[in-house]
Amino acid sequence: MQHWKLYEIETPDGARSPVVLHSQDGESRVVLIALELEQELRDHEVHEAAFLLVVSGEARIEAGGDALRAVAGDLVRFEPGERHAVSSEGGARLLLTLAPWPGPGHYRGHERSAGATASS
């Protein structure tokens, strides 16, 4: 078993310092993203199916001409290649799951990771 305390993981530069919590080739990747006040992830797409969970705060999510206000506990799914944008006026902590990982054609650059607490 692995365990993460999402509220205790440091993200000093907000969206500029996402933290990879788990990454397993052929399986999935889980990333913690903190949006600070008025930060955004501009219109983009990923090669994998993406699940975005709002852990805390509030986010505006736009995709395919639709927009919604998501709060803690809301989960959104994007199809592979679906363009979307995420912003937050007051700040939000988001958990992103990409699967399967990596998707065809995914760039694999530098990443920052946080270890899990092992439980027995």
C-alpha positions as CSV (number, residue, x, y, z in Angstrom):
1,M,0.0,0.0,0.0
2,Q,1.1,3.5,-0.7
3,H,-0.3,6.7,0.9
4,W,0.0,10.4,0.2
5,K,-1.1,13.4,2.3
6,L,-2.1,15.7,-0.5
7,Y,-2.4,18.7,1.7
8,E,1.1,18.3,3.0
9,I,3.0,18.0,-0.3
10,E,4.8,21.2,-1.2
11,T,4.1,22.9,-4.6
12,P,6.1,26.1,-4.1
13,D,5.4,27.5,-7.6
14,G,1.8,26.4,-8.0
15,A,1.1,25.2,-11.5
16,R,4.7,25.6,-12.4
17,S,5.7,22.8,-9.9
18,P,3.4,19.9,-10.4
19,V,4.4,16.8,-8.4
20,V,4.3,13.3,-9.9
21,L,3.0,11.0,-7.1
22,H,2.9,7.8,-9.1
23,S,4.1,6.8,-12.6
24,Q,4.1,3.3,-13.9
25,D,4.7,2.6,-17.6
26,G,1.8,0.8,-19.2
27,E,-0.5,1.7,-16.3
28,S,-1.1,5.3,-15.1
29,R,0.5,8.5,-13.9
30,V,-0.9,10.6,-11.0
31,V,0.1,14.2,-10.6
32,L,-0.7,16.8,-7.9
33,I,-1.2,20.3,-9.3
34,A,-1.7,23.4,-7.2
35,L,-3.2,26.4,-8.9
36,E,-2.4,29.6,-6.9
37,L,-4.6,32.7,-7.0
38,E,-5.6,33.5,-10.6
39,Q,-3.3,30.8,-12.0
40,E,-4.3,28.8,-15.0
41,L,-3.4,25.8,-17.2
42,R,-4.1,27.3,-20.7
43,D,-5.8,25.5,-23.5
44,H,-3.9,22.2,-24.0
45,E,-4.4,18.5,-24.6
46,V,-2.7,15.2,-23.4
47,H,-2.3,11.9,-25.2
48,E,-4.0,9.9,-22.5
49,A,-7.4,9.8,-21.0
50,A,-7.3,12.3,-18.1
51,F,-9.3,12.3,-14.9
52,L,-9.1,15.6,-12.9
53,L,-10.3,15.6,-9.3
54,V,-10.7,18.9,-7.4
55,V,-9.2,18.2,-4.0
56,S,-9.6,21.7,-2.6
57,G,-10.7,25.1,-3.7
58,E,-12.6,25.9,-6.9
59,A,-11.6,25.6,-10.5
60,R,-13.2,26.7,-13.8
61,I,-12.8,24.0,-16.4
62,E,-13.4,24.5,-20.1
63,A,-13.5,21.9,-22.8
64,G,-15.3,21.6,-26.2
65,G,-17.1,24.9,-25.9
66,D,-18.5,24.0,-22.4
67,A,-17.4,25.4,-19.1
68,L,-18.1,24.4,-15.5
69,R,-17.3,25.5,-12.0
70,A,-15.8,22.5,-10.2
71,V,-15.4,22.4,-6.4
72,A,-13.8,19.9,-4.0
73,G,-15.0,16.4,-4.7
74,D,-15.9,17.1,-8.4
75,L,-14.3,14.7,-10.9
76,V,-14.0,15.5,-14.6
77,R,-12.8,13.1,-17.4
78,F,-11.2,14.2,-20.7
79,E,-10.9,12.0,-23.8
80,P,-7.3,11.5,-25.2
81,G,-6.5,14.6,-27.3
82,E,-9.5,16.6,-26.0
83,R,-8.5,20.2,-25.6
84,H,-9.2,21.8,-22.2
85,A,-8.2,24.7,-19.9
86,V,-8.3,25.0,-16.1
87,S,-8.2,28.2,-14.1
88,S,-8.8,29.3,-10.5
89,E,-9.5,32.7,-9.1
90,G,-9.0,31.7,-5.5
91,G,-6.7,28.8,-5.8
92,A,-7.3,25.0,-6.1
93,R,-5.5,21.8,-5.5
94,L,-6.1,19.2,-8.3
95,L,-5.3,15.6,-8.7
96,L,-4.7,14.5,-12.3
97,T,-4.7,10.8,-13.4
98,L,-3.5,9.9,-16.9
99,A,-4.1,6.5,-18.2
100,P,-2.8,4.5,-19.9
101,W,0.6,6.0,-19.3
102,P,2.3,7.1,-21.5
103,G,-0.1,7.7,-24.3
104,P,1.2,7.3,-27.9
105,G,3.5,10.2,-28.7
106,H,3.7,11.6,-25.2
107,Y,6.8,13.8,-24.6
108,R,8.8,12.7,-21.5
109,G,10.7,15.6,-20.1
110,H,12.0,16.5,-16.6
111,E,9.6,15.8,-13.7
112,R,9.5,16.3,-9.9
113,S,8.2,13.5,-7.7
114,A,7.1,13.0,-4.2
115,G,7.5,9.7,-2.4
116,A,4.6,8.0,-0.8
117,T,4.5,6.9,2.8
118,A,4.7,3.1,2.9
119,S,2.1,1.4,5.1
120,S,2.0,-2.1,6.4
